[in-house]
């Protein structure tokens, strides 16, 4: 069930034009350090919901590779 919820959340995140114009790593990586922190993710409620599921290595950040799962 968790996988289904994550999949649905990813689809909503990727298709939601109301939330933002495009799913773009750089638009969430506010400080340009190559990672999206939980604080940076706060600009999008859907990303916050699935953040922990996308954070495969559990380091509290999303790499470009981890974030690519939503594209």
MITI-344015 format. One record per residue (C-alpha): chain; residue number from 1; residue in one letter; y, x, z. Coordinates in Angstrom, 2 decimals. Layout:
% MITI-344015
<"A",NUM,"A",<Y,X,Z>>
...
***
This chain:
% MITI-344015
<"A",1,"X",<0.00,0.00,0.00>>
<"A",2,"X",<2.38,2.86,0.78>>
<"A",3,"X",<1.80,4.26,-2.71>>
<"A",4,"X",<2.57,0.88,-4.25>>
<"A",5,"X",<5.77,0.56,-2.20>>
<"A",6,"X",<6.82,4.07,-3.19>>
<"A",7,"X",<6.10,3.38,-6.84>>
<"A",8,"X",<8.14,0.20,-6.75>>
<"A",9,"X",<11.01,1.94,-4.99>>
<"A",10,"X",<10.97,4.74,-7.57>>
<"A",11,"X",<11.10,2.18,-10.37>>
<"A",12,"X",<14.01,0.40,-8.74>>
<"A",13,"X",<15.82,3.68,-8.17>>
<"A",14,"X",<15.31,4.79,-11.75>>
<"A",15,"X",<16.36,1.49,-13.28>>
<"A",16,"X",<19.17,0.38,-11.00>>
<"A",17,"X",<22.41,0.69,-12.91>>
<"A",18,"X",<24.27,-1.08,-10.13>>
<"A",19,"X",<23.52,1.75,-7.72>>
<"A",20,"X",<24.66,4.52,-10.08>>
<"A",21,"X",<25.06,5.22,-13.75>>
<"A",22,"X",<22.14,7.64,-14.15>>
<"A",23,"X",<19.41,9.28,-12.11>>
<"A",24,"X",<20.75,12.80,-12.12>>
<"A",25,"X",<19.74,15.53,-9.65>>
<"A",26,"X",<23.17,17.16,-9.80>>
<"A",27,"X",<24.94,13.93,-8.85>>
<"A",28,"X",<23.03,13.86,-5.54>>
<"A",29,"X",<23.16,17.63,-4.89>>
<"A",30,"X",<26.75,17.49,-3.67>>
<"A",31,"X",<26.97,21.11,-2.52>>
<"A",32,"X",<25.19,22.49,-5.58>>
<"A",33,"X",<22.62,24.48,-3.60>>
<"A",34,"X",<19.67,23.29,-5.69>>
<"A",35,"X",<18.32,20.80,-3.14>>
<"A",36,"X",<19.09,17.25,-2.03>>
<"A",37,"X",<19.25,16.90,1.74>>
<"A",38,"X",<18.77,13.64,3.63>>
<"A",39,"X",<22.51,13.62,4.24>>
<"A",40,"X",<23.24,13.96,0.51>>
<"A",41,"X",<20.70,11.20,-0.23>>
<"A",42,"X",<22.66,8.76,1.97>>
<"A",43,"X",<24.76,7.75,-1.06>>
<"A",44,"X",<21.80,5.72,-2.36>>
<"A",45,"X",<19.80,3.34,-0.16>>
<"A",46,"X",<16.73,3.43,-2.44>>
<"A",47,"X",<16.63,7.22,-2.41>>
<"A",48,"X",<16.84,7.16,1.40>>
<"A",49,"X",<13.88,4.76,1.51>>
<"A",50,"X",<11.61,7.00,-0.55>>
<"A",51,"X",<13.00,10.38,0.50>>
<"A",52,"X",<10.09,11.29,2.79>>
<"A",53,"X",<7.54,10.27,0.17>>
<"A",54,"X",<9.23,12.43,-2.47>>
<"A",55,"X",<9.57,15.40,-0.09>>
<"A",56,"X",<6.08,16.72,-0.85>>
<"A",57,"X",<6.42,19.94,1.15>>
<"A",58,"X",<8.05,18.20,4.12>>
<"A",59,"X",<10.97,20.62,4.37>>
<"A",60,"X",<13.62,17.89,4.65>>
<"A",61,"X",<15.01,18.54,1.18>>
<"A",62,"X",<14.21,17.41,-2.33>>
<"A",63,"X",<13.80,20.12,-4.93>>
<"A",64,"X",<14.42,19.40,-8.60>>
<"A",65,"X",<10.67,19.14,-9.08>>
<"A",66,"X",<10.24,16.66,-6.23>>
<"A",67,"X",<13.21,14.60,-7.40>>
<"A",68,"X",<11.83,14.55,-10.96>>
<"A",69,"X",<9.27,11.99,-9.80>>
<"A",70,"X",<11.98,9.32,-10.02>>
<"A",71,"X",<12.87,10.08,-13.61>>
***
